[in-house]
Amino acid sequence: MSFGAAARRAARVAASLLGWRPDDFWAATPEDLRNALGLDEVDAPADGSLLSQLMESFPDDR
């Protein structure tokens, strides 16, 4: 996805979910947007055990 496409998508999300106007969106940092959307907490990556469980639960049927 190009930067322009990603920016348009993010601006639409900010407008529809947060009520941000274009000036609000372009004045914000990516961190501001993440925090406003409640995405500020980062989950730990899946470890080998979780990955094995997921692969067993959702096989590729190969």
C-alpha positions in Angstrom: 0.0 0.0 0.0 1.4 3.4 -0.9 1.8 6.2 1.6 -1.1 8.1 0.0 -3.4 5.2 0.2 -2.5 4.5 3.8 -2.9 8.2 4.8 -6.3 8.4 3.1 -7.4 5.2 5.0 -6.1 6.6 8.3 -7.7 10.0 7.7 -11.1 8.3 7.1 -10.7 6.3 10.3 -9.8 9.4 12.3 -12.8 11.3 10.8 -15.4 8.6 11.3 -14.3 7.3 14.7 -12.8 10.4 16.3 -14.5 13.2 14.5 -11.2 14.7 13.4 -11.1 17.2 10.7 -8.3 17.1 8.1 -6.3 19.7 9.9 -6.6 17.7 13.1 -5.4 14.6 11.3 -2.4 16.2 9.6 -1.3 18.0 12.8 -1.3 14.7 14.8 1.6 12.3 15.0 1.2 8.6 14.3 1.5 8.1 18.1 -1.3 10.7 18.7 -3.6 8.7 16.4 -2.7 5.3 18.0 -3.4 6.8 21.5 -6.7 8.4 20.4 -7.8 5.1 19.0 -6.8 3.2 22.1 -4.1 1.3 20.3 -1.3 2.5 22.6 -0.7 -0.9 24.3 1.5 -3.3 22.3 0.8 -7.0 22.7 3.8 -9.3 23.0 4.5 -11.3 19.8 3.3 -14.8 19.7 5.8 -17.3 21.2 6.4 -20.8 19.8 3.7 -22.4 22.1 1.0 -20.0 21.0 2.0 -20.4 17.3 1.8 -24.2 17.6 -1.7 -24.0 19.2 -2.9 -21.7 16.5 -1.5 -23.9 13.8 -3.2 -26.9 15.3 -6.5 -25.0 15.7 -6.4 -23.5 12.2 -4.6 -26.0 9.9 -3.7 -25.0 6.3 -5.2 -28.3 5.0 -2.1 -29.0 2.9 
